[in-house]
Each structure stands twice: as structure tokens, then as C-alpha cells.
């Protein structure tokens, strides 16, 4: 699976969600809602979550230029 934002592999472990990296990560609801702009639904990668947490405006400029 690939991240809807950066298109890189998202390292999702949905077959065993308890061992997935996202289990111990605070993923902002705003970021999850931004993924609704994409037709294909998939997990957001850890790098994109980290960038969003670090600099939300930079993230939006980089991946959602229409905002």
C-alpha cells in the first residue's frame, strides 16, 4: 500500500494492527480528513504524519497545493 500524499510505501501492517507503527503514533484528525481529497483510500505513511506534526503549513503546500 502507498501513502495518498507522498505516494511512497506506507509500511502499513493492517494484517496485524497491533504491531503496526501507527498503533503508537498520534495521527491528527485533521490530517486524516485531508486524505479524503484522494480517490484511493490508504494509510498515511509515518514520514507524512511526522511532517504534518512538525509543520502543518509546509505539509499542505507540498501535498495539497489547492488549499
Order of alpha helices (4+ residues) and beta strands (2+ residues): alpha-alpha-alpha
